[in-house]
């Protein structure tokens, strides 16, 4: 088996491709410390502290095309890839909350790909867990009233803990 290693920007990772975490990979286990470290790395680039930053290796196995979309199995790097998807979904939630529809729609292609039949396909999925797909679908379909309720529930839970 041979490998082809090359550098890509995160933007290229999330660009009209479909990634699947195979059933034999470990479940999502990252916690607040892992999220904070990755978030701080991303923010350092966003804020100009670094021009670019290596966030780690991602090993992919090329799978057959899926309705015209390149499809890959995530062999290594699934924790980072899923976390970046969660970050994007969270940002999209806030864009919807604050009526930033243009920004929301501009971010959508980094979590949803359109296949040859114009179907929406969540770009990162896990064979043993559909939570990420459900979160992204829910955010996309949220109305203004839903957002107010969601935010209110989140806020109330934080206050009671």
Residue, then its C-alpha position, 0 to 999 in steps of 0.5 A: x500500500x502506498x501513500x501520497x502525502x501533501x499539504x492542503x488548507x482546511x478550506x480544501x478539506x471542506x470543499x465538495x467532498x464527502x468523508x465517512x468515519x468507518x465503523x471500526x474507528x474509535x468513537x468521538x472522544x475529544x473533550x473541552x481541552x482538545x477543543x480549546x487547543x484546536x480552537x486556539x490554533x485556528x484563532x491564532x491564524x485568524x488573528x494573524x499571529x501565524x500565517x498558517x499552522x499545521x493542525x495535524x495529519x489526516x489520512x484518507x482512503x479514496x472510496x468510489x464517487x458518491x453521486x458525482x462527489x469525491x468520497x473518502x474514508x477517514x482513517x486518521x484525523x477524524x477527531x480533528x475533522x469532526x471538531x472542525x465540522x462542529x466549529x463550523x456548525x456552531x458558527x453557522x448557528x450564530x450567523x442564523x441567530x444574528x440574521x447573517x444570512x449571506x454569511x450563513x449561505x456562504x459557509x453552507x458549502x463547507x458542511x453540505x455538498x450538492x451531489x449530481x442530483x442537487x441533493x444536500x449531502x452532509x460532508x462528514x458522517x460517521x457510520x456508528x453515529x449520526x449526531x453530527x449529521x443531525x446537528x447540521x441538518x437541524x441548524x440548516x432548518x432552524x427558523x428564527x423562533x427555533x433559534x430563540x428557543x434553542x438559545x433560551x434552553x442553552x442559557x437556562x441549562x448553563x445557569x442551572x449547572 
